[in-house]
Amino acid sequence: MTKAYFVNHTHWDREWYFTTQDAQILSDQLFLDVLEELEQHPEANFTLDGQMSIIDEFVNMHPEAKSRIRKLVNRKQLFIGPWYTQTDALLPTSESIIRNLVIGINDAQESYGQPMMIGYLPDTFGFSAQLPMLLNQVGIKDFIFWRGTNFEKQQKSVYFKWKALGKDTVYAANFPLGYYTGQISLDSKNKLATFVKERLDPGILFEAKHDQNSEVLIPSGIDQMNIIHNVSETLSEVNRLSKNQIWIGSYPKFMAKLHQRKDLVTYQGELRLPTYSRVHRTIGSVRSRIKRQNFKLEQIILRRIEPLMVIAQKCNIKISNGPILKLWKKLLECQPHDTLGGSVSDNVAIDIQHRFKEGFEIADGIENYIKKRIAQRLCLKANQVLLFNTETTVFEGLKTIKILTSSKRIKFNSKYKAVILKEKYYQPRKNIMQQTSKGFEFSDESGYYELIIQLEVELPALGYKVIEFEESNQLLPSSMTLKNKAEISNEFWKIIFHEGKIDLLSQNDQYLDFINILDSGNDGDTYDYSPLRDDHELVLSLNGTSQVTRTANFKELEIKGEWSLPYDLVDRVSKNPHLKKVPYTLKLKLIAAEKIIKGSLLIDNTILSHRLRLKINTKIATETSIAELHGGFINHKNEIIEKNWPEKFVEKPVNIFNFDQLVGMKNEKNGVFLFAKGMKEYEKVADSLIVTLMATTGQLGKPNLLWRPGRASGDTTSIGHLMTPTPLAQENGLNEFEFGILSEKVSDPNNLAKKADRWFSPSISYQKQNLNLFVNRLDNKIWDIEFDEHLNELKTIFSGLSIDLPVSVSAIYPAYTVKNAYVIRLSNFSENSAVNVRELKAQGYQVANALEEIITDSEFEISPSSMMTLIKKYD
């Protein structure tokens, strides 16, 4: 007889084929009913899906419920948190996952009480090998999940210790048959004997026999399902019918029991095998615009806004944490598994895009405010420009600035090698009103230029520098474009475009036909790519015209053309297909004295249901690829896929993997790595690295796919459910994909991560001018103010702090809970070596966890493939 601990819960997708607003209507009465049932039955408990956002949304409708929730949480009848939203565990960056936990835990503790400190993700589509490390950052030692396990290829038990790439570990509990294993619906109550015999007892047996577990965890609940009423009476009847003992349990109590076991096996690696449930291994390229928008906003927050906030505080510019927390919540609302995955209706996709729009606006506003306030304190003139460096080390290289000036006859100091990249002219205007000390006056407004200028600069660590320009007798140099040229070079590389192919040459090596663009039909849906029967992948010819743009600092090769491709899936396999023109522009840039090749591909997508991929022919013979993901590098090796895979898996376990910012291949002699802005999915084929750019589709769910046989995902073929068209998921129109390529022998993973940090480093500048107060949207309303006369004078060159260590800075931001302090999080990407950072202790830094709780006994040493959080008061 097995003892089963029965946990009543609801799984609450905030949006899916229904919107967030729809979900709030469903929560209105359901959550009230939960509160009432728990208050009337003190022996009962309920788990509210592990995310705080749904509680906040409910309390906004029912403010009076807040005190009731707090009481039930404190009595350990209602379990909430720790997440803000139920995150996808592969596609967001590591810092997003950590902040999801930090914000969720802080919100719970402030408003409702102690959250459930368990990494509870009952429906997420697979898990990064580094998730235990991320959970440990906030002190979480337990993890409960459904998807991704295989008892033959991974651990043999449903309960085990899960180890990250380094030493971080969590206790893990899996319910392989789903979070609805013990779901007692009204129909089940009415046919309780059948439910126990055919569903509950087999589920208990399945979990018990996988490593002879005498005690098992049985979740009871499903999407948007209400609490079980009179649960004690129901379970009493269940026990009368069952071969097992069924007890009311809770997730925290069960995990505490696991900690007492000495026989648990340890597993290290990803959880992405589709044995008992689908993990949608190719969802990383569905609705690719959402992925790219998400990545862009993450980068803006982490590499622009938060470091600027620390710079501002060090300059005595007071910035509240309120707007940045609101910004984070907008982003986190876009990161649950269905949302970020893209397996949603078009109606929901519109909401997601609107949240991104709001997020970008908040970010722009914070940045605008900081830059103008610093410029005001510096009393900048219109011919002076602020350049910021948000890295914690000195920057040397190229930055771009935007200035407005009445003429292009200007000059900078010759050391900057200034050159105009783009320009826009604004025509003069007559009788323009201006408010002055005399009142309203009218005058004519002269024409002026908006110039994008490239400079070669040295910038102080985490700070800024003021540079000047002045009038000149000569025009500021512009970039030069040479038509019909097809070759560029720098100190390291020569790129030649000829006969539709791109060759990459160096003194020591040749990569012939280095870059290919591949295209195939996509018979899948918004969950998965799947090949079209009788279709094959095309290698698209680069048959366009070429030109070269050059300055003193870079050379750029541009190839422009169009492909004739089948319009839809029918045309893909037709003998007389209808073809449509798909215009493209491929750009490759070589910067002086830099090895990284900067690339972009702009596609005007005019066709339907296809997958577009970028292929890099590395010439590297190796069995493994290496992907950066969540503060570590994981080695992926292609597994043999047996012909009878449908007998063992519910979807094809394809060798398609995820990465965050960079992916590559290496051997003892060389390495080739790709840096990507928002592309998240790749495949290794022989000596080639293939990154998916986009996989477009017109359906939310489709049945009987080649790679996913059987029912449609998303309920679209269930009783009473209709197929759901998603024309927006076809992603017609312009799509731009940005990437960088590095060919270099890299022995130190930290060095590779730091190269990526430098490549992603943004250009941030500001000019205080009056020609156009809408170039920065809030300039017109950020009025001049009187600063405290006792403040120290700001200098034209300023460094807030300098940290130059052999590790990567994953975040720097104002502390949430410690007043007048900032947080720095460091990542050690080394696979084997700890990194000592004791020098920071002498500088006044304290080691903490991500919740800003001080760790007094720290050795100031970062373990391999792990992170360290440090806190310091502002000087």
N, C-alpha and C positions, 0 to 999 in steps of 0.2 A: 504493500500500500504506500502510495506517495502522498506527501503533504504538499498541497498546492496553495499558494498565497494569491488570493484573488484581489486584483486592484481595479476598482471602478474609475474610469476616466472618459474623457472625450477628446478626440483628435480634432483640432480646429484649424483647418486651412483658412487663412484670412481672405484668400481669393483663389480662384481656380477657373472653372467655367462660369462661376458667379463672382461678383465684385466684393470688395471690402465692405461696401455699404450694404450689400445683400447679407453678408455674414453678420453685420451688426444687428440687422432686423431679426435674424435667427437667434442671436444671443439675448435679445431683449427679455423674452419670457423664459428661455431655457436656463440662463444663469440665475435668474430670480428663483426659479424652481429648485435649482441646486442649493442655493442658500437656505431656502425654507426646509428642504428635506434634511440637510445636515443639522440645522438647528433643532429639528424635531427628533432626530435620531443620532444621539451623541456617539454611538458605537460605529457609525458609518464614516467613511472619508471619500474624498473625490480629488482626482488630479486634473488640473485645468491646463493640460497640454504644454506646460513648460515654457510659456511665453507671456511676457508682461503686457505687450501691446494690446492684446485682446481684452485684458482687464481694464486698462486705461480707457479704451474705447467704450466699454460697458459702463464704467463709472462716470464718464462724461454724460451719458444718458441718465444715469441713476446715481447722483452724488450721495444720496442717502445710504447707498449700499456700502460705502467705503468702510464705515465702522464695523459693519457686519462681517465684511471680508476679513478685516484685521483680527477680529475675535476668533473666527474660524481658523485662520492661519496660525494664530498663537496656540490654539487648542489642538493643532496638528490634525484637523479634520479636512482642511482645504489646502492642497499643495499647489504652489504657484512658482513660476520662474524655473531656472535662473536666466533664461534667454530673454532678450527684448522681443525678437521674432525668431521663429524656428528656422535657423540658417541652413542654407545649402552648405555642405561640408567640403566641397571641392573647388567651386568657382570663385568665391570671395577671397581676397587676400587675407593673410594671417591676422593683420591688424584689425580688419573688419570683424573677424570671428571673436577676437579678444574683446573688442569694444562692445559687441553684441552682448557678451556676458557681463562686462563691467557695468554697462548702462542698465541692463535688466536687473542685476543684483542690487545696484544702488537704488534704483527706483522702487524695488520691492521693499528693501529695508526702510526706506524713507516713508513710504506710504502705507504698507500693509504688514510688514513683519519679515521674518527670516524666510528667504526663498528655499526651495528644494535644491540643494547643492549637488545636483546630478546632471551630467551632460545628457539630457533626455531628448532624443531625436527619433521619434517612432516611425517616421515615414520618409526620411531623407534618402536621396538616391545615391548611396555609397559614401565612403568616408576616406579622407586623406590619412596616410600613415602617420602624419604629425598631429592628428587631433588630440591624442593623449597629452602631448606637450602643451598645446594651447589650453586645454582644460586645466592642467596643472598650474598655469600662469595665474589663475584666480583661486587656486586652492581646491579645485574639484578633483576628486580621486575616483569617481564612479561614472559609468557610462551605460546607458540603456538604449537599445536600438532594435531595428527589425532587419533591414536589407543588407546584403553583401557577403553573407557567410557561406562557407562550403566545408563540411565536416571531414571531407577526404583530403582536400588540398591545403586547408588551414588548420585551425585548432579542432579537436575532436569533440569538444564540449560546448554547450550553449552558454556556459559560464567559464570565464577565463581571465587571465591578466593580459591586457593589451599594452604592448610596449611601443613607444614612438621610435624614431630613427636613432635617438640617443637613449638616455636612461629613464626618461619620464614614462610613468606607467599609470594606468587606471584599472580598476576592477570593472569588467564588462559583463553585462547580462543581455543575451540575445533572445528575442522571441521569434524564431524562424518562421512560424506560421502566421505571423502578423500581430498587430496590436489589437486585433479583434478575435484572438484565439478563444476567449471565453465570453464573447459578446452575448449578453442576454437581452435580446430584443423582446418586444411584446409577443411576437410570434413564438419565440423560444420559450417564454414563460407559459404560453398556452400549450406547448408541446414539450414540456420539460424533460420527460423521460427520453424522448427521441433526441433532444439536444444533448443530454448527458451521455447517452450511449454512442451517438454517431459523431459528436463534435468535441465535447469537453474532455471526456476520458481519453479519446485518441490523441488529443492535443497534449494532455498531461503525460501520457505514455511516451510520445515523441520527444518531449523535452527531458523526461526522466532517463530514457535509454541512451541519450547522447552523453556518455560518460557516467552512467549510473548515479544520477542525481536523485537523492531521496526527498529533496525539497525543491520545488519549482515555482517559477513566477508565471502567473496567468493573468494577462491584461484583459479587461472586459470593457469594451467601448469601441466606437467607430466614429466616422466623420460626423460632426455636429449632432451627436447622439446625447440624449438626456441622461441624467443620473438614474440609477436603478432604485425604484421606490421599495421601501421595506426590505432592504437587502438582507437583513438577518433572517427574516422569514423565508426568503427565496433560497438562501444558501442552506438553511436547515433542510428544506425539501430536496435541494441538490445533493446534500450529503446522504440523504436516505436512499437516493437512486444511484449514487456514484460508487465506484470501486475504490475511490481515493478519499482522503480527507481534504475538505475545502475550508480555508480560513480567510477571514477578512484580513487583508494585508495592505501594505503601502510600499512604494518603491524605496524610500529611505530605510525602512526596517529590513527589507529583504537584502539590500546591498550591505547593510551592517552584518548580516549573517554570512554573506560571501567573504567578508574580511576575516572571518574566523576560520575559514577553510584553509587547510594546508596542502590540498591536493590539486589546486587549480593549475592548469597548464598555462604557459606564456606564449603569446603569438605576437609577431612583429611584422608589420606590413599594412597594405591597404585592405579595405573591406569593400570589394567591388564585384564579387562574383555573383552572377544571376542564377543561383541554384534553386532557391525556393521562392524567390520574388525577383521582379525586374529591377534593375538598377539604371537602365537607360544609359548605357556606356557612351552613346554618341549625342547626348543632349547638350554637350558643351558647345555645339555649333548652331543649335536651333535659335531662331530669332537673334542672330548675331549682333544686331544693333543694341539690344539690351545688354549683352555682355560687354560691348565696347563702351557704352554709356556708363555702365557700372565701373569699369576699370578707370575710365577718365575721371569720374567723380572721386573715386578712391585716391587716385594720384593727386588730384587738386587738394583734397583735404590733407593728405599726409606730406606732400612735398611743397605745398604752397601755404595753405591757410594756417595750419597749426604751427609750423615754424615761424611764420610771420607774426602770429600772436605772441610767441615767446620773445621775438625781437621787439615787438611793440611794448611789452611789459618791461623789458630791460631799458627801454627808452622812456619809461614812465607814461606811456599811453595806455590808459586803462581799458581793458577789453573784457566784457562779461563772457562767462562760459555758456550763457543761455542760448545765443544764436548757434554756436558750434554744436551743442547738444541737439538742438532742433535739426540741424543739418545732418548729423549722424543718424538720427531717427528716420529722416526722409530716406537716407541711403539704406538703412537696415530694413525698412519696409519693402525695399526692392530686392531683398536677398533670400527670402524663403525658397525652398526647393522648387516649387512649381513656378514661382514668380521669376526668379533669376534663370531657372532652367528654360522658361519660355513656354511651358506646357499649359497655357492659359488661353482663354477666348480673346478675340480681338478687342472686345469691350474692356477687358482687364488690361490688355496691352496698352490701350490708350491711357488708362489710369497710371500705369507704370511710367510711361513717357512723361506724363504731367508731373509726377513726383520727381523725376530726374530734372525736369525744367525748373521746378521750385528749388531743388537742391543746388543747381548751378547758379541760380539767382541769389540764394543766400550766400554761397561761397563768394560770388563776385562782390556782393555788398560788403562782406567782412573785409575782403582784400582791399577794396576801394577805400573804406574808412581808415584802415591802418596806414596805407600808403599816403593818403592825403594828410592825415594828422602828423605823420613824421615830416612830410614836406613842409607843413605849416610851421612846425617847431624849428625846422632848419631855415625858414624864410627863403625858400628856393625861388629863384628867378626862372623866367620862361625858357632861358637858354641853358638850364641845368636839368640833369636827368638823374633820378635815383635808380641804381641797379642793385638788386638784392641777390644774396646767395643764401639759400635755405639749407645748405649742407653744413655739417659741423667741421669741415676741413676747408682750407683755402681752395678756391676754384681758379683754374687757369684754362682758358679756352674761348670758344665762341659763344656769345649771347646776342640775342636780338632785342632791340628796343623799338618802341613806337613813339614818334614825336610829331608835333604839329608846328609848322613854321611857315612864314609868309613867302619863303623862297627856298629853292634848292641850292642857292649859292651860300653854302655854309661849310664849315670845316671843324673837325675834331682834332685833337692831338694826334700826330702822325702815328704814334705807337699803337693806337686802336685799330688802324687799318680799316677805317669806316667805309662801308659801301651800302648803297641803297638796294634793297631786295625788291620792294614793292612800293608803289606810290599811288595816291589818289588825290585829285584836285577838287576843292570846293569853290564854286563860283562866287564872285562878289554879290552882296545883297544891299539893297537900298532901304533907307529909313528904318533902321533897326533900333528898337527901344532899349534903353539901359537905365537902371535905377542907380542914381548917384546921391551924394550928400545934398545936392540941390533939388532932388526929386527925379522925375522921369525926364530923360533927355533922348533925343533921336539923332542918329548919325549913320553914315554909310559904313558897311562892313566889307573890308577888303577880302579878296580871295586868299586861300592858303592851301598848303599841302599837308596831307597825312602820309608820313614816311615810315616804312619798316626798314630799319637799318641794322646791319650786322657789325659787331665789334669784336675785336680780340682783346680780352680783358683779364685782369687778375682781381679777384674779389676776396675780401676777408671772410673768415669762417663765420657762419651764422650771423650775417650782418649786411651792411650795405656800403656803397661807395657812390659819391656824387661826381659825375663827369659833366663837362661843359662843351658847348659848341659855340661858334661865333660866326659872324658874317664873313664872307669871302668873295674874292673877285672871280672865283671859279666854281663851277658846279661840283657838288659832292659826287664822287664816282658812283656809277651804277653797275650792276652785274651785266655781263655781256653774253648774249645768246648767239650761238653759231648754228645756222641751219644745216641740216644734212650731215652733221658730224656724228660719229658713232664710236668714239673712243675717249676715255678719260683715264687719268692716272694720278697717283700721289707717290710718296716715298715708299709705300708698301705694296700697292696694287696697281694693276692696269686692267680696266674693264673694256672689253671689245664686243660690240654688237655687230654681227654679220650673218647673213643668210638665215635670219630669223632665230639665231641662237646667241646666248650671252656666255662669253668666256671670261674667266677670272684668272689673271696671271700674276705671279710674283717672281722674285729672283730664284726661289727654291721650289716652286710648285706651280701646277696648272690644274685648274678646275674647268674642264671643257663642258659646254652645255650646262652651266652651273645652276641656272634657275629655270624651272618649268612651271606653267600654270595648267592644272588638271581640272577637268569638268566631267560630271556624270549625272544621270538622272537620279532624282531622289523619290523613291516610292514610299518613303516614310511619312512621319507626321511630326507634330510639335514635341514628341517625346524622343523619337529616334530617327536617325537616318537609316534607310534600308535600300539596297540596290534594286533597280528595276529589272525584272526578268527580261532576258535577251538584250540587255543594254551592256555597254562597256565604257570604261573611262577613257576620255579623250585627252591627248596632249595638245593644248592649244598653241597654234603657231603664233609667234611674235612677228607678225607680218607688216608692222606699221612703219611709219617714218620716224626718224630720230633727229634730235638736236642736242647741243651741249650748252649749258649755262655755266659761266665761270666767274670767279672773283679771285682775289689774291689768296683767299683762304679755303676755297672749295671748288670742286668741279662736279657738275650734275649732268648725268645722261638721262634724257627723257625719250621714251618710246611710246608713240601714240598710234592707235589703230582701232580695228573693230573685228570681232569674231562673228561668224554666221553660225548660230546654234539653234537646235530644235526648240520650238516655242514651248511645248508642254510634253507630258509623258507620252501621250499618243504619238506625237511627232518623233519621239526618241526611237521608237521601234517601227515607224512607218517606212515603206519603200519610197514614198514621195512626201517627205516631211515639209512642214511649213517652217521656214527658217526666219529668224529675226537677227538684226544687227545688234551686237552688244559692244558699245564703245568702251575702250580701256585706255588708261595712261599709267605706264610703269616708270617710276623714277628711281635711280640709283645715284647716291651722292658719296663722293670721297672728300673728306676734310683733311686739310694739310696736317701731317704728322699724327694722324689717327688711323688705327687699324680697323675700327668698326665701320662697316658699310651701312649707310642709312638708306632705307628703301621705303617706297609706298606704292600701293596699287589702287587706283581709282577705277571703279566699275560703275557704269550706268546700267543697272540690271533691268533688262527688258523682257526676260523670259521667266518661266515658272518651274517650280519643283526640280531644283538641281543642286548639286554640291560642287563648290569651287574650292580648290586646294592649291597651296603653294608648296612646290617641291624643291628642296635643296639637295643637290648631288654632292655629298661630302667626300667621297673617295675613301672613307674610313671603314675599314673592315673590323667590325666588332659585333658581339652578340647583344650588347645592351645599349640603351639610350639613357641619358641622364636628364632629369627634369627638376627644376627648382619649384618647390611647393611648400608653403607654410613654414618658412624658416629652416629648410633643409633641402638636400639634394637626394632624390630617390632614383635608384637604378631600375629601369624597366627592361624586362626581357620578354620577347615574344614567346607565348606558349603555343604548343601544337594544338590545333583545334580538330578534334576527331570528327569524322563524317557523321557519326551518330550523336552529335552534340544535342539535338532536340530531345533525346532520351534523358539527358542529364541536366540540361539548363532550360530555363523558360525564355531566354533570349540568347542569341549567339554571343559567346564570350570573346568578342573581337579584341584584337590587340591594338586598341585605340585608347590612349591615356590622356590624362589632364596635366597641365602645368600652369604656373602662375605668370611669371614674367620672362623666364628664359628656359630653353630646352636645347639639347645638343647631343653630339656624339664625340667620343674621344678615344684615343689609344695612347701608347707610350710616346709616340712621336708628335701627335698633333690633336687638335680639337676643332670642331666647327659648332658654333652656338648661334641660336636665333633668339633675339629679344623681340617681344611682341607686345603691342598695345591693345590688349583686350581679346586676342585670339587665345583660346584655352584648351585646344584639343589637337593631338598629333598622333601620327603613326610612323613607325620605323619600318621601311621596306628595303631589305638588302643594305646597301650603303647610302641610302637616301633618307632624309628626314622630310616628312610631309605634314604640313600644318593646315588644318581646315580653316578656311576663311569664312564660309557661310554655307548653310544647308537650308534651302528654302522649301516651303511646303504650303499646302492649302487646307489642311485638316488638323483638327485637335487630336483626333485618334482614328486609326485605321486598323482593321483586323487583317490577319493572315499575311504578315510581311515576311519576306525571305529571311531576314535576320531576327524576326520576332513573330513566330507562328502563333496562331490561336486568337484569342479575343483582342479587341482594341484596348489600349490603355486609356484611362480617363473615363470609363463607364459609357463611352458613346455607342457601344453595342449591347449594353445591358437592357433589360426589359424597361420599356418606357423612356429610354434615352435615344436621342436622335444624333446622327452625325453632325458635327459642328464645323462648318467652313471657317477658315482663318486666312482670308485674302491678305491681311497685313503681314502675315508670316512669310509671304512670298518676297518681301523686302525689295520691291521694285524701286527704281530710282537710284540715286547716287549712294555708293557705299565705298568708304575709304579704309584701307588696311595699312597700318604703319608698322614697320619692323626694322630691326638692325641685325647685321650678320658679322660675327667675329670668327676669324680663323686664327687660332693661336694655341700653342701648347699651354695648358693650364693645369698646374699640379695642386694649387691651393684653392679649394672651393670658396674661401672667404675673399680671395683676390677676384675671382669671377663675379661674386655677388657685388663687390664694390665697383667693378667695372659697369655692372648693370645700373647701380645707383647713379653713377656719373652719367650714363647714357640717358637715364630718365630725368635727370636734373632739369628743371624748367627755367625759362627766361622770364624774369619778373622785373618790370621797370615802371617808373611813374614820372610824368612831367606835369608840373603845376602851371597850367596855362589857361587862358581865357578865350581862345579862338573857338573852341567847341567843348561845351560843358556836358556833352552827352557821349563823348568818347568813353568816359567812365560814367556809368549811368547815374551814380549818386553825387558826383562832383557838384552839381547844381544846388544840392541841399545840405552839403556838409559845410556849414558856414565857418568862417574864421572865428576863433575863440581866443580868450585871454588865458594863457598858460600860467601856472603858478610861477611867480618870479623867483622862487627859491630852487627851482629845478636846475640841475646842472646843464650847462650848455651842450647841445649835441654837436658832435664834430662831423665833418663831411666824409670821414671814413670811420666805420664802426664795426666792431666784432663783438657779438654777444657772448660767445663761448667758443672754445676750440677743443674738439676731441678727435684725435687722429690715432685710432687703434686698428689692429688687424681684424676688425669685425664690422658688421654692417649696422647702421643706425636705422631701425625699422620704424621709429616714431619719436618725435619730440613735440610736447604739447603742454599747455598749462594744466596743473593738477586739478582733479575734480574735487577732492575732499580735503586736501592740505592747503591752507591759505598761503598766498604769496610764494608759491612753489611751482616748479615745472617737473615734468617726467621725461626721462629718456629711456627708450627700450632698445637694447642691443641684441643682435642675432649672431650667434656663432654657427656658421655654415659648415665648419670642419666636421668631417665624419668620424674622426678619431681623437683629435687633440682638444683639450680644454684651453681656454684663453684666459690668462690672468689680467685683471683690470684693477689691481690694487692701487694704482696711481690715482684713480678717481676717488678713493676714500680720503686721501690727503687733500683733495680739492673740495671736500665737504659733501660728497654724494652719499646717500644712504640706500642700501639695497632694500627693495620692497617687492611685494607681489603686484599684479596689475590692479588690484583693488586699493593699492597705496597703503597697505598694512606693512609696517617696517619689519624686516627680518634681521634680528640683532646678531645672530651668530653666523652671518654669511662670510665666506672666505674671499669674496669679490673674484670669483672664478666662474666663467660661463662654460657649462658642459658642452660637449659636442652636440650639434644639431639641436640646440636649445637657445633660450632667451634669458635675459636678465633685465629687470626693471629697476631704474634708479630714480631717486627723488632728491631735489636740491632746492633750497630757498633761493629766491632772487637776491643777487648781491645788493 
